[in-house]
Amino acid sequence: MASSSKAKKKTVRLASGRKRARQDVKLNAANSALRSKFRTVIKNVQKAIVTGDKAKAADLFKIAQPVIDSVADKGIFHKNKAARHKSRLSAKIKALAA
């Protein structure tokens, strides 16, 4: 395969393009950090659910909700995806009581 997807990046000639490339590096780092935080808080709640500790799961879910909402507000994930995650987690927490 001569043309792979990881081909050498071309340098941008225009000043505005170079600035855009610099900004993209910062934005990419910020988005990656937020995406990672999103995944981490969801994983924490899921671990608490698996152990069957409803109180801990509910507390972690309260912490997770604003993180999930803020990531959706910033446009990193769609609002429906955030709502879906919150809905499924709360349903699993409610199911622990039964």
HUUR-V806726 format. One record per residue. N is the residue number from 1. PHI is phi in whole degrees, 0 to 359 (NA if undefined). OMEGA is omega as a letter, one per 20 degrees, with the letter a starting at -180 (NA if undefined). NEAR is the number of other C-alpha atoms within 8 Angstrom. Layout:
N;PHI;OMEGA;NEAR / N;PHI;OMEGA;NEAR
This chain:
1;NA;a;3 / 2;282;a;3 / 3;256;r;5 / 4;271;a;6 / 5;290;r;4 / 6;263;r;4 / 7;291;a;6 / 8;297;a;4 / 9;288;r;4 / 10;278;r;4 / 11;280;a;4 / 12;277;a;7 / 13;270;a;6 / 14;288;a;6 / 15;299;a;7 / 16;295;r;6 / 17;290;r;9 / 18;295;r;10 / 19;296;r;8 / 20;301;r;8 / 21;296;r;8 / 22;296;a;8 / 23;296;a;8 / 24;299;r;8 / 25;297;r;8 / 26;294;a;8 / 27;297;r;8 / 28;298;r;8 / 29;295;a;8 / 30;294;r;8 / 31;295;r;9 / 32;296;r;8 / 33;296;r;8 / 34;294;r;9 / 35;297;r;10 / 36;295;r;8 / 37;298;r;9 / 38;303;a;12 / 39;296;a;8 / 40;295;a;8 / 41;295;r;12 / 42;293;r;9 / 43;297;r;8 / 44;299;r;9 / 45;295;a;14 / 46;297;r;10 / 47;296;r;8 / 48;296;r;12 / 49;293;a;13 / 50;297;r;7 / 51;287;r;6 / 52;87;a;7 / 53;271;a;9 / 54;294;a;11 / 55;298;a;6 / 56;294;r;8 / 57;297;r;13 / 58;295;r;10 / 59;297;r;8 / 60;294;r;11 / 61;294;r;11 / 62;297;r;8 / 63;288;a;9 / 64;287;a;12 / 65;305;r;9 / 66;296;r;8 / 67;294;a;11 / 68;298;a;11 / 69;295;a;10 / 70;294;r;8 / 71;295;r;13 / 72;291;r;12 / 73;297;a;8 / 74;280;r;7 / 75;84;r;8 / 76;286;r;9 / 77;234;r;9 / 78;290;a;8 / 79;300;r;10 / 80;293;r;6 / 81;295;r;8 / 82;298;a;12 / 83;297;r;8 / 84;297;r;8 / 85;298;a;8 / 86;297;a;10 / 87;296;a;8 / 88;292;r;8 / 89;295;a;11 / 90;293;r;9 / 91;295;r;8 / 92;292;r;9 / 93;293;r;12 / 94;295;a;8 / 95;291;r;7 / 96;295;a;9 / 97;293;a;6 / 98;287;NA;4
